Amino acid sequence: MPARLLLALGVVGVVFAATPVRGIEQRIVPLNPPEEQRVERLGHPDDVAQVNAVDITADQAIAPAIPPSPAAKAASTAGKVVLSVAAAGVALGAMAASLLLL
């Protein structure tokens, strides 16, 4: 009995998978502005753009590297340990779940 049910479901699935899917027709409507577009200048007509020179030596100024404090190093190490333990727990949990569902 279950074999016939599975066979019937398989036949129905093949029939539905073999039928072509029709796409919805898409209409293209051109967008015309209601009136002619124009460009308006903002500000005073006698404004002049000002370009300031860039100091070349300012680009090359590099600040010295400041090493982290011992407390920052300890906090970073503690965070790495906590993250590693959490990752191992997730991996072991996923493995146990996959073994239970076999």
JOZI-V501790 format. One record per run of one state. SS is the DSSP state (h for helix, s for strand, l for the rest). FROM is the first residue (numbers start at 0). LEN is the number of residues. If there is no record, write none. Layout:
SS,FROM,LEN
SS,FROM,LEN
//
This chain:
l,0,1
h,1,17
l,18,37
h,55,4
l,59,10
h,69,31
l,100,2
//
